[in-house]
């Protein structure tokens, strides 16, 4: 029934899905641990359910269909060990699925070293320590039918580690190579030397983003950097503790006024199950106040993203913000990754006008889990961006998300895509990809006929709308000649539910008060678009890359006379001239001022 060329691949992929789902449950201590040999899973009811797909699809397309159906095992919400066993082993010959005897499980040396795969599903009590499982108890299949330990107790950063995101002159930092950190807790202190790792993969900009990590000590209450002949205490924070299965990190916003895009993203992300984290440099006041309400409702988090301010030198003599790439976007994305590294299963990195809509499953979690678990050596996946055109109401009183969603048309033009990371395997990331991932890990580029980011590239603002009650779902037509499913970009049911959620929010009195104040003329958008075209895109798209200067909004002129919220903070600079100058900020916040700052 299975083509010989694909049988081995299918069996290995299904086993990896099962094995990783078990590992996730074990790590969360939600249930007992199952250890399965592959022949128990493959000859079972599960395999029989999936293999019939190959009758009509005996090629790689059929393999993709198998992966999609096999994801049921991975996403199934097991509540007990027995239900998992029943699902995996419901076969006519029940002898094909059995447990090891207690005597064999408790036998001395059963978990020592490497051993051949046993044709059993092993049941271990949940009280078994994860460290024991890491050293011996959870096994994965290798090519030589030899099992080796696979579950690690700690994330890639290690126990009690600190992570720093830095920005600085690449030439000076290259000479520095390492930093010395000192940490204290209530009992002791520790000194650690840490290597400086690049995040930015090029030298187009004089200042680059960097990453530093080192193991320190439990429960630190003070952290300092060695700067020449002194120690300088620097602020630090705990990572986000609240669980979010999926987080979407939005690149820093500046002069932002396009409330239509913000509402589009907020409601689509809420519908399909991701938490949106916004970095804001500056935003016109009504849009900021509207999104603060959405923040209070749990749709998103707003974080000030600060300009670099050096108290040791005037910006007239040297402006570091002109020398960092796209408002220090790589540092923001790495900051977001580190904040949610321990509390999210997957983290996406996009711009506000890049909206990924899941097509392989009904949620972001299911789609990402399907892709990652089908290929367990993948650290991050990459989605292509597909340009679209759409219509949106210019006036708030006419605005409808349903109108906006049903008007989407793909232009069959692709752009450089963005990534979704498994945070266990990625510590830092540039704009489009991480510079460094663990040895043996790789990326997977999602074919654009499978799914792609919907890039809201050309949004036409109209003063009159049709108020269509039964708008057709938009077609999914990316820039490809490969096979496409006939399904729309998203269903009519999903569109109606998104519109209903939008209407629920706009019925709130606090939203009703702000909505009429939203801008109908985008002054900053026009100024920034022209500036970026003149300083970056005309060189980028014409291949004249050697003429590109460090791109960013500080090369643009921002109009005044418009109330805006700008990021603000207390800035600190340490300069003793002997080792390194250190600049940092505390108490980040927002301040309403006349005009947005870049």
Buried (B, 14 or more C-beta within 10 A) or exposed (E): EBEEEBBEEBBBBBBBBBBBBBBBBBBEEEBBBBBBBBBBBBBBBBBBBBBEBBEEBBEEEBBBBBBBBBBBBBBEEBEEBEEBBEBBBBBEEEEBBEBBEEEEBEEEEBBEEEEEBBBBBBBBEEEBEBEBBBBBBBBBBEEEEEBEBBBBEBBBBEEBBBBBBBBBBBEEBEEEEEBBBBBBBEEEEBEBEBEBBBBBBEEBBBBBBBBBBBBBBEEBEEBBBBBBEEBBEBEEEEEBEEEBBBBBBBBBBBBBBBBBBBBBBBBBBBBBBBBBBBBBBBBBBBBBBBBBBBBEBEBBBBBBBBBBBBEEEEBEEEBBBBBBBBBBBBBBBBBBBBBBBBBBBBBBBBBBBBBBBBBBBBBBBBBBBBBBBBBBEBBBBBBBBBBBBBBBBBBBEBBBBBBBBBBBBBBEEBBEBBBBBBBBBBBBBBBBBBBBBEEEBEBBEBBBBBBBBBBBBEBEBBEEBEEEEEBEBBEBBBBBEEEBEEEBBBEBEBBBBBBEBBEEBBEEEEBEEBBEBBBEEBBBBEBBEEBBEEBBEEBBEEEEEEEBEBBBBBBBEBEEEBBBBBBBBEBBEBBEEEBBBBBBBEEBEBEEBEBBBB
